[in-house]
Amino acid sequence: MADVDALLSDFAGECTDLEELVASLAPEEWARATPAPGWTIAHQIGHLAWTDEVATMAATDADGFVQFVAEAGPRVLTLVDDSAESAAAEPPADLLERWQRGRSSFAAALRAVPAGVKLPWFGPPMSAASMITARVMETWAHGQDVADALGVRRTPTARLRTVAHLGVRTRNFAYMVQGTTPPETEFRIELTAPDGTAWFWGPEDAPQRVTGPALDFCLLVTQRRHRDDLAVETRGDDAARWLTIAQAFAGPSGTGRSAGQFA
C-alpha cells in the first residue's frame, strides 16, 4: 500500500497545482483555447473529471464498468471527445466542483482496492498502482495544456518521476500503436531530476541510451512539446526512433505539437 499512497500523493499534488491555475479564472476564461485542437480549458478539466469518474467506476463496480463500455459500442472510440464536449458546456463553477468531487472519490476508491486485483479498463486490465500512475500522467499533461493556454511556466517537481516512469514503461506500447515490433533489448534512460539528482531505468551497459532533463523527457512522451524543442539526447538508432513515436497515453498517437510552437 505504500506505493499506492505515494502515487495518490502525487495525484493530489498535480490536481492541486492545476486547480490553482483555474480556480480564480473568470467564467469566460474557461472558453480559452488550449494547444489541443478544439479543446478549451473547460474541455481539459471536463476530460479529467470524466476520466476520474469512470476510473472510480472501474474500481468500485467492475461489472458496471464492463456494461458501460459494452453499451457504448462503437461510440467508445469517441467517448473521450464527447464527454469533454458535454462537460465543457457546464457552468465553470459546477465543472470545477465536479472535478473536485470526482478526484476525491477516485482517491478513496483506489486506496481501497485489494493488493493484486486488476481493474477493467478500455485497454488491458490495470493494477491500482498502474491506474493511479496513468491519472498522475494525464493530470500533469492536461495541466500543461492549461498552463500553455494561460502563458504560465510551471515549476517542475519530483512528481515528474511518476510521469517519466510511465513514459519508460510504455516504450513497447508505442511501437505496437505504430504497428511495428519493439526492440528486444532494453534501453538505458538517464534523466536529470528537477533537484539535479539522477533518475535511471534500464541496464547500465545498454548501448541504446536516452539522456536529458526529466521535464523534457516528460514533455516528449506526453507529446506536449516537439522533439526538436527539447534537450533530450539519444545514442543508437533504436533509441532515436523511439523518441519519434513515444507516447505515455493510451489510444492512437496524436499529432503532437509543432516545432517552435512554444519558443
C-alpha positions, -999 to +999 in steps of 0.1 A: +000+000+000+030+023+004+033+026-034-004+034-038-002+060-010+028+077-026+012+077-060-020+091-046+001+119-030+015+126-065-020+126-079-032+151-053-003+173-059-009+175-096-046+182-091-038+210-066-013+227-089-038+226-118-067+238-096-046+268-086-044+277-123-081+276-130-100+283-097-098+320-100-104+323-137-134+343-148-161+322-164-153+335-199-116+324-195-127+288-193-135+291-230-099+300-238-084+277-265-056+253-254-029+237-277-051+206-281-072+213-313-108+221-304-103+219-267-107+248-243-097+250-207-132+237-199-127+207-221-094+199-204-109+200-169-141+182-181-119+154-195-101+149-163-133+149-143-149+124-166-119+101-166-116+102-128-153+092-126-151+062-149-119+051-132-137+052-099-165+031-115-138+006-127-125+003-091-158+001-073-182-016-098-162-037-123-194-053-138-210-019-142-179-006-160-178-035-183-215-030-191-209+008-196-182+000-222-204-027-239-234-003-241-212+024-257-204+000-286-188+019-315-192+051-296-164+040-273-140+054-299-154+089-294-162+088-257-132+110-247-141+138-271-179+135-265-175+136-227-152+166-229-176+184-251-205+177-228-186+188-197-173+220-214-210+231-216-214+231-178-211+263-158-174+266-148-182+266-111-202+234-114-175+218-135-148+227-110-169+212-082-175+181-103-138+176-108-130+182-071-157+157-061-146+131-087-109+131-079-117+127-042-139+097-049-112+083-072-085+085-044-108+068-019-117+041-043-082+033-054-069+033-019-094+006-011-085-018-040-071-050-026-035-058-035-032-080-066-067-070-080-068-059-117-092-033-127-111-033-160-103-005-184-106+005-220-074-014-228-058-042-207-068-045-171-047-024-147-035-027-111-044+001-087-008+014-089-009+015-127-043+032-128-031+059-104+001+064-124-019+070-155-041+095-137-010+114-125+004+115-160-029+127-175-034+153-149+001+166-154-001+165-192-035+182-194-024+207-168+004+216-192-021+223-219-039+247-195-007+263-184+003+268-221-031+284-228-026+308-199+010+315-207+022+301-174+055+284-169+051+257-142+078+247-118+088+211-123+086+189-092+098+154-081+063+141-092+077+140-127+093+107-117+059+091-119+053+106-154+088+096-166+084+061-152+052+056-172+070+070-203+097+044-199+072+015-192+051+023-223+081+020-247+068-012-263+032+001-264+043+030-286+057+006-311+025-015-311+004+016-317+025+022-348+021-015-359+058-023-356+077-047-334+096-032-305+133-038-300+141-069-280+168-052-259+162-027-231+173+009-233+192+029-207+173+060-196+192+086-176+173+118-166+182+148-145+156+154-119+144+189-111+166+190-080+197+180-100+198+144-089+197+115-114+169+091-123+178+058-140+160+030-158+174+000-177+208-018-178+238+005-171+257-011-201+228-008-226+241+005-259+208+023-267+205+053-244+183+083-237+196+112-216+184+147-207+162+167-183+133+148-168+110+177-176+119+175-213+115+137-214+080+140-198+070+167-223+082+144-251+064+112-240+032+131-234+036+148-268+033+183-252+065+196-270+081+188-303+113+167-302+133+195-318+125+218-289+138+195-262+172+188-248+168+150-249+197+131-265+200+096-278+227+071-286+217+043-310+193+042-339+166+023-319+166+049-291+164+077-317+135+060-334+116+055-301+116+092-294+098+099-326+069+077-316+069+077-278+036+081-260+027+076-224-010+077-230-035+051-243-052+053-276-039+063-311-009+085-314-017+122-316-003+149-338+017+164-310+030+199-311+048+218-339+084+227-336+089+261-322+053+264-311+063+274-276+096+291-283 
